[in-house]
Amino acid sequence: MPTTTLNERAELHLRALVGSASATLRDDQWAAIQALVAERRRALVVQRTGWGKSAVYFVATALLREQGAGPTVIISPLLALMRNQIAAAARAGIRAVTINSANGEQWREVYDQVRAGAVDVLLVSPERLNNPGFRDEVLPQVAATAGLVVIDEAHCISDWGHDFRPDYRRIRTLLDDLPAGIPVLATTATANKRVAMDVAEQLTTDSATDTMVLRGTLDRESLHLGVVVLPNQPSRLGWLADYLRRTAGSGIVYCLTVAATEQVADHLRSRGLTVAAYSGKTDPTERAQAEDDLLAGRVKALIATSALGMGFDKPDLAFVVHLGAPPSPIAYYQQVGRAGRAVTRAEVVLLPGPDDVDIWNYFGSLGFPAEADVRATLAELADAGRPLSLRALEPRVSLRRSRLEMMLKVLDVDGAVRRVTGGWTVTGEPWAYDADRYARVSAAREVEQQAMLEYIRTDRCRMGFLREQLDDPAPDPCGRCDNCGGLSLPAAADQQSVVAAQAELAVPGVAVEPRSQWPSAMSSLGVQLSGRIPATEKAESGRAVGRLDGIGWGSALRALLAPDTPDGEVPVPLRHAVVQVLDGWLPAADGAIDAVVFIDSARRPALVRHLAGGLARYRSLPVATTFDVADERPAVGGTNSAHRLAGVLGRHRLADPAAVAGKRVLLVDDATDTGWTLTVAARELRRAGAAAVYPLVLAIG
């Protein structure tokens, strides 16, 4: 097919895709399409959000299918991205289907369509690549018959990338299995030179020549960037409410924690704004509805974690506000790229918080586990002599399930373990703990954090700063950001808005729901507890002043419970807060409690005793007895539920069981994380004859 004809056909498909009779290909779009279709090469396209990377692979798909090639396989990380891409493909007459965690009931039908050749595009989540059924039954056929393989958000391949995902490393195995001459396209908007080089090297396998890299300017001419530094949480929340009320259009407000999304959304709704919270913990159906509501303009904003990120496409998104800074300028650039794709002006505002660094450090502590934990896991799998599911393996090791799963995925890619039907098993292949690599990645993360702090402080062009972080030098100031004079933002919130936020944040009280079921496989740890916890051994719903990861009382609680804070009495503001929680929850007039019992602490004995004694005096109740510390060894932390429960059992001893018989007990502790200490204490109290147990703590971890 002559090149001119190929170009003409490409632009016809582009016009159908975008719905415009005047659409033409950019130079680099055409260069990528020509390399894929005419030369069957591998290409990495690094271009800004909204540039049209998806147009490259959809147009290439249409051209390759015209030539009789097999279906395109797109490896795509997020459900939002898949939904948008399926809709876009349909506009161009391209039949696209997906396999992901949310449509398991359709997998068999999709597999049949792929085998029958009735599919032009198969979108696959990276996790599917190592699902035993898909990997062993479907992937070989897909690899053998694919006309094009696309890796979207390809920076996820690189452990230097801001959003590295172990599942993406399996793509290298898929590429190794492709027949010669199958074109491969990788796309991303957020890769500096180091990440781009890493991705390009991984794309270049024995069956392929060097990867062609097409890199364009990452400037976004519609974005007007600004930073507003405010003194406290009420000021930030008040400023945000003012901003949303006066700003046209709809957008996204990013928060650093799930708790913050819920609290911020609640406050904004109380101020008359139509918003919705959105995070990885939101039900998938509710997430899809929230995305649709934002796309249709039915909500002013989604208050979201980074779970709303890559792939969400609302071309007229008018603003992105960050209530708290992401840990790297590259991650920040990726998130703000949601805005201003099809409008001439979109505002991007960062409201940094005093706790941002603490939150970064917390999430940073959840990186790849220590070598001892990895070796222990491999030993457990080897000793089992059979595949172990995550559920069966979790009680045998001291890692939370999410970290355990992430570690197994990395070990799978490294060849030390393999996922099979029924769970995970060791391969017996030699494996070495790459401490140097993990240390280098950790050091790179620290550099990125410092760069983010510099972005907040800089008086230089903000877009230029971000572009430099992505190795895209900006020769001139953008003229659009607050430092360049192109964006003017109020330096403070309206005082009434601050007062309203202060009043809401000052209201303490978070529910502490009781555990209802013992962890599975406790018998493997020598603990004979299983199944549902009987109602006669459970606590009632309890209360905390606030969440450690929340706004409002979170700051005061984090400061009080920090490891380096000396033990002592409850600060006066928190005394008032805990009394307010108690009175709103169990009013004295109701006579709901008869006595106070507290759980003594090896680390903060003065704090807990002062808290319990003060509450007892306030309600004129006796401190009936205590849970004394029976084991002075440090408590087990940062592990899964089974190990946490095993560590709690026997740690405390109820000093006088007879003192609680027939009593309705207020059970006092300083904080709760997994809830197992309160669960075990409530069980002992109920078994000792307590009529009811009401847990009250300062903080939920």
Secondary structure, 3 states (H helix, E strand, C coil): CCHHHHHHHHHHHHHHHHCCCCCCCCHHHHHHHHHHHCCCCEEEEECCCCCCHHHHHHHHHHHHHHCCCCCEEEECCCHHHHHHHHHHHHHCCCCEEEECCCCHHHHHHHHHHHHCCCCCEEEECHHHHHCHHHHHHHHHHHHHHCCEEEECCHHHHCCCCCCCCHHHHHHHHHHHHCCCCCCEEEEECCCCHHHHHHHHHHHCCCCCCCCEEEECCCCCCCEEEEECCCCCHHHHHHHHHHHHHHCCCCEEEEECCHHHHHHHHHHHHHCCCCEEEECCCCCHHHHHHHHHHHHCCCCCEEEECCCCCCCCCCCCCCEEEEECCCCCHHHHHHHHCCCCCCCCCEEEEEECCCCHHHHHHHHHCCCCCCHHHHHHHHHHHHHHCCCECHHHHHHHCCCCHHHHHHHHHHHHHHCCEEEECCEEEECCCCCCCCHHHHHHHHHHHHHHHHHHHHHHHCCCCHHHHHHHHCCCCCCCCCCCCCCCCCCCCCCCCCHHHHHHHHHHHCCCCEEECCCCECCCCHHHHCCCCCCECCHHHCCCCEEEEEECCCCCCHHHHHHHCCCCCCCCCCCHHHHHHHHHHHHHHCCHHHCCCCEEEEECCCCCHHHHHHHHHHHHHHHCCCEEEEEEECCCCCCCCCCCHHHHHHHHCCCEEECCHHHHCCCEEEEEEEEECCCHHHHHHHHHHHHCCCCEEEEEEEEEC
